[in-house]
C-alpha cells in the first residue's frame, strides 16, 4: 500500500488518475470531482477586516 498526503490537487490528479481510469465506470464520481477541482484555479483566501464585517 502506498500512502501519500498532499494539498496540491494537480499532484493528486497526476498520481491517482492512472489508477482511476482503469475502471472509469466504477470511479466516475471521483474522476469528475477531481477533474472539476483541478480545472478551476484555487482562489486565494480572502479575509475581511473586522471593521467591514456586519453584525
PLY file of the C-alpha trace (Angstrom):
ply
format ascii 1.0
element vertex 55
property float x
property float y
property float z
element edge 54
property int vertex1
property int vertex2
end_header
0.00 0.00 0.00
1.28 3.44 -0.95
0.01 6.30 1.20
0.72 9.93 0.36
-0.64 13.20 1.68
-0.90 16.31 -0.46
-2.87 19.52 -0.61
-1.96 20.06 -4.26
-4.94 18.98 -6.40
-2.80 18.78 -9.55
-0.33 16.41 -7.90
-3.25 14.36 -6.61
-4.74 14.15 -10.11
-1.40 13.18 -11.62
-0.98 10.45 -9.03
-4.45 8.87 -8.96
-5.84 9.34 -12.49
-3.99 6.35 -14.00
-5.48 4.08 -11.32
-8.98 5.57 -11.52
-9.06 5.41 -15.32
-8.54 1.65 -15.24
-12.24 1.35 -14.31
-13.88 4.65 -15.27
-17.43 3.37 -14.73
-16.71 2.49 -11.11
-14.80 5.72 -10.47
-16.93 8.18 -12.47
-17.85 10.35 -9.50
-14.29 10.56 -8.18
-12.90 11.32 -11.65
-15.49 14.07 -12.13
-14.77 15.68 -8.76
-11.00 15.56 -9.22
-11.27 16.94 -12.76
-13.55 19.77 -11.57
-11.29 20.66 -8.66
-8.14 20.71 -10.78
-9.70 22.59 -13.69
-10.68 25.56 -11.52
-7.78 27.61 -10.14
-7.75 27.62 -6.37
-8.66 31.13 -5.21
-6.57 32.78 -2.58
-8.39 33.00 0.74
-9.98 36.38 1.26
-10.14 37.89 4.68
-12.37 40.79 5.58
-11.30 43.22 8.19
-13.40 43.31 11.36
-14.48 46.88 10.60
-16.27 45.76 7.41
-17.95 42.74 8.94
-21.66 43.23 9.58
-23.08 42.20 12.90
0 1
1 2
2 3
3 4
4 5
5 6
6 7
7 8
8 9
9 10
10 11
11 12
12 13
13 14
14 15
15 16
16 17
17 18
18 19
19 20
20 21
21 22
22 23
23 24
24 25
25 26
26 27
27 28
28 29
29 30
30 31
31 32
32 33
33 34
34 35
35 36
36 37
37 38
38 39
39 40
40 41
41 42
42 43
43 44
44 45
45 46
46 47
47 48
48 49
49 50
50 51
51 52
52 53
53 54
